[in-house]
Amino acid sequence: MKSYDAVIVGGGASGIVAAIFGKRKGASVLLCEKMPKLGKKLLVTGAGRCNLLNEKLDASFYNPEARKLVQAVLEKCGRDAILGFFRDLGLRVYTDETGRIFPVTQQAASVLKVLELEMARLEVPVKLNCEVRDIRAVAGAFEIRTANEERFISPKVIVCAGGKSYPALGADGSAYGLVRKFGHAVTEPVPCAVPLLAKDSWCHFLQGQKIRAKVAARVDGKPACDAAGELLFTQYGLSGTAILDVSREVSIAVNRDGKKNVCVAADLIPFMGDAELQKEFERRLEKKFSGEDLLEGLLPHKFSLVFREKLLKEDVPALVKALKHKEFKVNGTRGWNEAEFTAGGVPSEEVDPPTLESKRQKGLYLAGEILDVQGPRGGYNLAWAWASGAVTGASI
Ligand SMILES: Cc1cc2nc3c(=O)[nH]c(=O)nc-3n(C[C@H](O)[C@H](O)[C@H](O)COP(=O)(O)OP(=O)(O)OC[C@H]3O[C@@H](n4cnc5c(N)ncnc54)[C@H](O)[C@@H]3O)c2cc1C
């Protein structure tokens, strides 16, 4: 049976970086990836452009229960360290006006390529099509068994097997079983950055329409979170960046906590206050705009169809209310095939900050999305994958 100083399970963002940092320290590492290629998910990130980091990276952006752990990890490997790591690999990046960081090539493939070149330079052994099926503690080490009946022995294992989103790209949640047997809990994973289901005739009438809006999610009548950005009406409900940005709290409420009273309130004309909009409609009516034309220039024409009745009645206060305080009852989310990341997984308090060594099993480390750590869209989830991969790799 071949032995290594550490075996890394999963060749996505966190696993690749863990392998690089481990090998740079002089450890013999083996990287096992179940797919035929490394980093398949990385290639689709940022719509193929890879939003690899955020200028404002800080622990305060992550889920509250994970912030202590994230803080400890970012102290070891924060924004500047991540930028320095990629610069050293030859990757040049730029920051957009919102703070999101992308490769100058605008291609996720460039990010994967520089990582692969570094792995080749360091001669990191990689086993592809190699799904780890079992990890057993045996006499101060681990025996790692794969689906192809291979076995490896190693005193340390880093599990970087990801969460459940986009299962076709490799991570499908099956790896939670690898760590459960060491006594780890797994908080129920739910899809995040995912479109929402809403049974509302507006969605049907307006499907395909995309506007800029403000949205606020409410659970049991209490504000949960809000966002501004694109709102896209679809056949099944709501999508667009604003919806993806509030979907984590909605998904936890609907999918994990079984809440029934969940809604998203939308302000479809966020660039005007209620009183200002009311005045604008009154001005238009004075100028003899026909009811049907009242919305022209404020919203795409198709919206007149939805508001036809109110427009024809020229009921201005009701129209303002409907446009600025429309509530959509949410009755679910789309599934894992449309979710960018996972909320849930191994609770962050079950690993030691900042090494990410398991508190349940010495020599076992966890990094990346398998842990219950999430940031908002905008580069925070890859930032966590890089940083957590780096600190685990450097700890072995
Ligand atoms: C469409 C999409 C767009 C995204 N865009 C962005 C973005 O622009 N910016 C951002 O910050 N985040 C983005 N994310 C989220 C980000 O990609 C993930 O958070 C990040 O890739 C997690 O890294 P990871 O290493 O933990 O897991 P993954 O990247 O999922 O890697 C896990 C790897 O482990 C392998 N594996 C699983 N089980 C086993 C096993 N038993 N044996 C061997 N191998 C195994 C999998 O095949 C996979 O390659 C996006 C996600 C998606 C789906």
Ligand as a Chemical Component Dictionary entry (heavy atoms), coordinates in Angstrom:
data_LIG
# 
_chem_comp.id                   LIG 
_chem_comp.type                 NON-POLYMER 
_chem_comp.pdbx_formal_charge   0 
_chem_comp.three_letter_code    LIG 
# 
loop_
_chem_comp_atom.comp_id 
_chem_comp_atom.atom_id 
_chem_comp_atom.alt_atom_id 
_chem_comp_atom.type_symbol 
_chem_comp_atom.charge 
_chem_comp_atom.model_Cartn_x 
_chem_comp_atom.model_Cartn_y 
_chem_comp_atom.model_Cartn_z 
_chem_comp_atom.pdbx_ordinal 
LIG C1  C1  C 0 -22.090 28.064 -11.215 1  
LIG C2  C2  C 0 -21.230 28.478 -10.054 2  
LIG C3  C3  C 0 -20.605 29.713 -10.082 3  
LIG C4  C4  C 0 -19.834 30.113 -8.991  4  
LIG N1  N1  N 0 -19.184 31.307 -9.075  5  
LIG C5  C5  C 0 -18.413 31.715 -8.041  6  
LIG C6  C6  C 0 -17.648 32.906 -8.140  7  
LIG O1  O1  O 0 -17.586 33.551 -9.193  8  
LIG N2  N2  N 0 -16.953 33.307 -7.024  9  
LIG C7  C7  C 0 -16.943 32.577 -5.865  10 
LIG O2  O2  O 0 -16.311 32.999 -4.903  11 
LIG N3  N3  N 0 -17.600 31.401 -5.778  12 
LIG C8  C8  C 0 -18.305 30.933 -6.837  13 
LIG N4  N4  N 0 -18.951 29.729 -6.758  14 
LIG C9  C9  C 0 -18.781 28.907 -5.529  15 
LIG C10 C10 C 0 -17.407 28.222 -5.536  16 
LIG O3  O3  O 0 -17.182 27.648 -6.794  17 
LIG C11 C11 C 0 -17.319 27.136 -4.457  18 
LIG O4  O4  O 0 -17.653 27.683 -3.220  19 
LIG C12 C12 C 0 -15.908 26.548 -4.403  20 
LIG O5  O5  O 0 -15.577 25.943 -5.641  21 
LIG C13 C13 C 0 -15.797 25.507 -3.297  22 
LIG O6  O6  O 0 -14.520 24.931 -3.371  23 
LIG P1  P1  P 0 -14.267 23.491 -2.751  24 
LIG O7  O7  O 0 -12.851 23.149 -3.054  25 
LIG O8  O8  O 0 -14.710 23.448 -1.349  26 
LIG O9  O9  O 0 -15.263 22.534 -3.542  27 
LIG P2  P2  P 0 -15.328 22.165 -5.084  28 
LIG O10 O10 O 0 -14.756 23.243 -5.905  29 
LIG O11 O11 O 0 -16.715 21.750 -5.321  30 
LIG O12 O12 O 0 -14.362 20.917 -5.199  31 
LIG C14 C14 C 0 -14.628 19.699 -4.553  32 
LIG C15 C15 C 0 -13.967 18.609 -5.381  33 
LIG O13 O13 O 0 -13.992 17.380 -4.643  34 
LIG C16 C16 C 0 -14.270 16.329 -5.542  35 
LIG N5  N5  N 0 -14.797 15.209 -4.744  36 
LIG C17 C17 C 0 -15.983 15.153 -4.077  37 
LIG N6  N6  N 0 -16.086 13.984 -3.423  38 
LIG C18 C18 C 0 -14.961 13.285 -3.671  39 
LIG C19 C19 C 0 -14.487 12.010 -3.259  40 
LIG N7  N7  N 0 -15.204 11.226 -2.464  41 
LIG N8  N8  N 0 -13.286 11.576 -3.718  42 
LIG C20 C20 C 0 -12.542 12.383 -4.550  43 
LIG N9  N9  N 0 -12.942 13.592 -4.963  44 
LIG C21 C21 C 0 -14.133 14.059 -4.520  45 
LIG C22 C22 C 0 -15.247 16.936 -6.520  46 
LIG O14 O14 O 0 -15.286 16.216 -7.746  47 
LIG C23 C23 C 0 -14.703 18.336 -6.678  48 
LIG O15 O15 O 0 -13.781 18.448 -7.745  49 
LIG C24 C24 C 0 -19.699 29.267 -7.845  50 
LIG C25 C25 C 0 -20.302 28.019 -7.854  51 
LIG C26 C26 C 0 -21.049 27.618 -8.940  52 
LIG C27 C27 C 0 -21.675 26.248 -8.914  53 
# 
loop_
_chem_comp_bond.comp_id 
_chem_comp_bond.atom_id_1 
_chem_comp_bond.atom_id_2 
_chem_comp_bond.value_order 
_chem_comp_bond.pdbx_ordinal 
LIG C1  C2  SING 1  
LIG C2  C3  SING 2  
LIG C2  C26 DOUB 3  
LIG C3  C4  DOUB 4  
LIG C4  N1  SING 5  
LIG C4  C24 SING 6  
LIG N1  C5  DOUB 7  
LIG C5  C6  SING 8  
LIG C5  C8  SING 9  
LIG C6  O1  DOUB 10 
LIG C6  N2  SING 11 
LIG N2  C7  SING 12 
LIG C7  O2  DOUB 13 
LIG C7  N3  SING 14 
LIG N3  C8  DOUB 15 
LIG C8  N4  SING 16 
LIG N4  C9  SING 17 
LIG N4  C24 SING 18 
LIG C9  C10 SING 19 
LIG C10 O3  SING 20 
LIG C10 C11 SING 21 
LIG C11 O4  SING 22 
LIG C11 C12 SING 23 
LIG C12 O5  SING 24 
LIG C12 C13 SING 25 
LIG C13 O6  SING 26 
LIG O6  P1  SING 27 
LIG P1  O7  DOUB 28 
LIG P1  O8  SING 29 
LIG P1  O9  SING 30 
LIG O9  P2  SING 31 
LIG P2  O10 DOUB 32 
LIG P2  O11 SING 33 
LIG P2  O12 SING 34 
LIG O12 C14 SING 35 
LIG C14 C15 SING 36 
LIG C15 O13 SING 37 
LIG C15 C23 SING 38 
LIG O13 C16 SING 39 
LIG C16 N5  SING 40 
LIG C16 C22 SING 41 
LIG N5  C17 SING 42 
LIG N5  C21 SING 43 
LIG C17 N6  DOUB 44 
LIG N6  C18 SING 45 
LIG C18 C19 SING 46 
LIG C18 C21 DOUB 47 
LIG C19 N7  SING 48 
LIG C19 N8  DOUB 49 
LIG N8  C20 SING 50 
LIG C20 N9  DOUB 51 
LIG N9  C21 SING 52 
LIG C22 O14 SING 53 
LIG C22 C23 SING 54 
LIG C23 O15 SING 55 
LIG C24 C25 DOUB 56 
LIG C25 C26 SING 57 
LIG C26 C27 SING 58 
# 
